[in-house]
Amino acid sequence: MGGLANSLVLGFGQLFDVAVLRIVLKSLFVTLVLFVIVAFAGWYALDWVLASGGLGDSAFAGAEGVREALSLLLALLGLWLTWRIVAMAVIQFFAEEVVVAVERKHYPHAASVARDVPFAEALGNALRAAGRALLFNLLAAPVALVLLFTGVGTFAVFWIVNAVLLGRELQDMVWLRHRQGASEPAPVGGGQRFALGGAIAALLAVPFANFLAPVLGAASATHLVHRTRSKGLPD
């Protein structure tokens, strides 16, 4: 895993470059706006679902308090999940800018021969990534809720799911610009993909670090793909 550790260190150092810092601020602004919209919409939808499901104010004595407690618990879990989904969807959209900034500084030849990703394709990738993240996190939610009493089980379930998803998405942000055909395999192995995705998934759960995690992931993935590729394939 030495290659992954070096890629993460290089990716972190890249965050202080002016070109990447500009992308961090831009993506963070878009993420926060979308997050607020999604959070408010989800809160009202959750309250309506619980009230319609039999927890209206007049259902029984104390129904309002029960509904508020359930709403708070589910809303906190939902907001934790929503941040990761929205943040990664946004960085998928800005992925090419991050990758280009890293490649121009560290891998200029790769940057010169890379394929430009059209706007429609970038938007499609972002929407598909958000859809996959939402679907698989919803599928994992029942298991996570059952394990809620364990203290760490819920986090572990979501961490594993998102490590798998993020590892593939971060790799593809870079690889789709460089592969010679759809059948050409990516140079990064499954273990490294999972480890990269796991590191970023963990950071996305940490306050303040989660603001930088998506861009750090894209920058680190760029280093990981090119450093791994250079060991076996010429650029």
C-alpha positions in Angstrom: 0.0 0.0 0.0 3.0 2.3 -0.2 1.8 3.6 -3.5 -1.5 4.6 -2.0 0.2 6.3 1.0 2.4 8.3 -1.3 -0.5 9.2 -3.5 -2.5 10.5 -0.5 0.5 12.6 0.6 0.9 14.1 -2.8 -2.8 14.7 -3.1 -2.8 16.5 0.2 0.1 18.7 -0.9 -1.8 19.5 -4.1 -4.7 21.1 -2.1 -2.5 24.1 -1.5 -1.9 24.8 -5.2 -3.8 27.9 -6.4 -5.4 26.0 -9.3 -6.7 23.2 -7.0 -7.6 25.6 -4.1 -9.8 27.5 -6.6 -11.7 24.2 -7.4 -12.0 23.4 -3.7 -13.8 26.7 -3.0 -16.0 26.4 -6.1 -17.0 22.8 -5.4 -17.5 23.5 -1.7 -19.9 26.4 -2.5 -22.0 24.3 -4.9 -22.0 21.4 -2.4 -23.2 23.5 0.5 -26.0 25.1 -1.6 -27.2 21.7 -2.8 -26.8 20.2 0.6 -29.1 22.8 2.2 -31.7 22.3 -0.5 -31.6 18.5 -0.1 -31.6 18.7 3.8 -34.7 20.9 4.0 -36.6 18.9 1.4 -35.7 15.7 3.2 -36.7 17.1 6.6 -40.2 18.1 5.4 -40.6 14.8 3.5 -39.6 12.8 6.6 -42.0 14.7 8.9 -44.9 14.1 6.3 -44.1 10.4 6.0 -44.1 9.9 9.8 -47.3 11.9 10.2 -49.0 10.0 7.4 -47.9 6.7 8.8 -49.8 7.2 12.0 -47.7 9.5 14.1 -49.8 12.6 13.6 -50.2 15.0 16.6 -53.7 13.5 17.4 -52.7 9.8 17.1 -52.0 9.4 20.9 -50.7 11.3 23.8 -47.1 12.2 23.2 -47.2 11.3 19.5 -45.6 14.6 18.6 -42.6 14.0 20.9 -42.1 10.5 19.5 -42.3 11.8 15.9 -39.8 14.6 16.7 -37.4 12.1 18.3 -37.6 9.7 15.3 -37.3 12.6 12.9 -34.2 13.8 14.6 -32.6 10.4 14.6 -33.4 9.7 11.0 -32.6 13.2 9.9 -29.1 13.1 11.5 -28.4 9.7 9.8 -29.8 11.1 6.5 -27.7 14.3 6.7 -24.6 12.2 7.3 -25.4 10.2 4.2 -26.6 13.1 2.1 -23.3 15.1 2.6 -21.3 12.2 1.1 -23.6 11.7 -1.8 -23.9 15.4 -2.7 -20.2 16.2 -2.2 -19.1 13.3 -4.4 -21.6 14.1 -7.1 -20.3 17.7 -7.2 -16.7 16.6 -7.3 -17.6 14.2 -10.1 -18.8 17.2 -12.1 -15.6 19.1 -11.4 -13.4 16.0 -11.6 -11.7 16.9 -14.8 -10.6 20.2 -13.5 -8.9 18.6 -10.5 -7.3 15.8 -12.6 -6.1 18.3 -15.2 -4.5 20.5 -12.5 -2.6 17.6 -11.0 -1.6 16.2 -14.4 -0.2 19.5 -15.7 2.1 19.8 -12.7 3.2 16.2 -12.2 2.4 14.3 -15.4 2.5 16.8 -18.3 2.9 14.2 -21.0 -0.3 12.4 -19.8 -2.1 15.7 -19.7 -1.1 16.4 -23.3 -2.6 13.2 -24.6 -5.6 12.9 -22.4 -9.2 12.9 -23.7 -11.3 15.9 -22.8 -14.5 14.8 -21.1 -17.5 16.6 -22.7 -19.9 18.5 -20.4 -22.8 16.1 -21.1 -20.6 13.1 -20.1 -19.4 14.8 -17.0 -22.9 15.7 -15.9 -24.0 12.1 -16.7 -21.2 10.7 -14.6 -22.1 12.9 -11.7 -25.8 11.9 -11.8 -25.0 8.2 -12.2 -22.6 8.4 -9.3 -25.2 10.1 -7.1 -27.8 7.5 -8.1 -25.5 4.6 -7.3 -24.5 6.1 -3.9 -28.2 6.8 -3.0 -29.3 3.3 -4.1 -26.6 1.3 -2.3 -26.8 3.4 0.8 -30.5 3.0 1.0 -30.1 -0.8 0.6 -27.6 -0.8 3.4 -29.7 1.4 5.7 -31.8 -1.5 7.2 -28.7 -3.4 8.1 -27.1 -0.2 9.6 -30.2 0.5 11.6 -30.3 -3.0 13.1 -26.6 -2.5 14.1 -27.2 1.0 15.6 -27.1 -0.4 19.2 -23.5 -1.6 18.6 -22.2 1.9 18.3 -19.7 1.1 15.5 -21.7 -1.3 13.4 -23.7 1.4 11.6 -20.6 3.3 10.7 -18.8 0.1 9.5 -21.7 -0.9 7.2 -21.8 2.5 5.5 -18.0 2.7 5.4 -17.6 -0.5 3.5 -20.4 0.3 1.0 -19.0 3.8 0.3 -15.4 2.5 0.2 -16.3 0.2 -2.7 -18.3 2.9 -4.5 -15.8 5.7 -4.0 -12.8 3.6 -4.9 -14.3 2.9 -8.3 -15.6 6.4 -8.9 -12.3 8.1 -8.0 -10.3 5.8 -10.2 -12.7 6.4 -13.2 -12.4 10.2 -12.8 -8.9 9.7 -14.0 -9.0 6.6 -16.1 -11.8 7.6 -18.4 -9.5 10.4 -19.7 -6.7 7.9 -20.6 -8.0 4.5 -21.5 -7.6 3.5 -25.1 -10.9 1.6 -25.3 -13.8 0.6 -23.0 -12.3 -2.9 -22.6 -8.8 -1.7 -21.4 -8.5 -2.6 -17.7 -7.6 0.1 -15.2 -4.1 -0.2 -13.8 -5.2 0.1 -10.1 -6.0 -3.1 -8.4 -9.2 -3.8 -6.3 -7.3 -3.7 -3.0 -5.9 -0.3 -3.7 -9.2 1.0 -5.0 -10.9 -0.1 -1.8 -8.2 1.4 0.4 -8.4 4.7 -1.4 -12.2 4.7 -1.2 -12.1 3.7 2.4 -9.7 6.5 3.3 -11.9 9.1 1.6 -15.1 7.6 3.0 -13.7 7.9 6.5 -12.6 11.5 6.0 -16.1 12.4 4.6 -17.5 11.4 8.1 -15.1 13.8 9.9 -16.2 17.4 10.5 -14.2 20.0 8.5 -12.1 17.3 6.9 -15.2 16.3 4.9 -15.0 19.7 3.1 -11.6 18.7 1.6 -12.1 15.0 1.2 -13.7 14.9 -2.3 -11.0 17.0 -3.9 -8.3 15.1 -1.9 -9.7 11.9 -3.3 -9.7 13.1 -6.9 -6.1 14.4 -6.6 -4.9 11.3 -4.9 -6.6 9.1 -7.4 -4.8 10.9 -10.2 -1.4 10.2 -8.6 -2.3 6.6 -7.8 -3.5 5.9 -11.4 -0.4 7.4 -13.1 2.1 6.1 -10.6 0.7 2.6 -10.9 0.4 2.9 -14.7 4.0 4.0 -15.1 5.1 0.7 -13.6 3.6 -1.3 -16.4 2.3 0.8 -19.2 3.9 3.8 -21.0 1.8 7.0 -21.1 
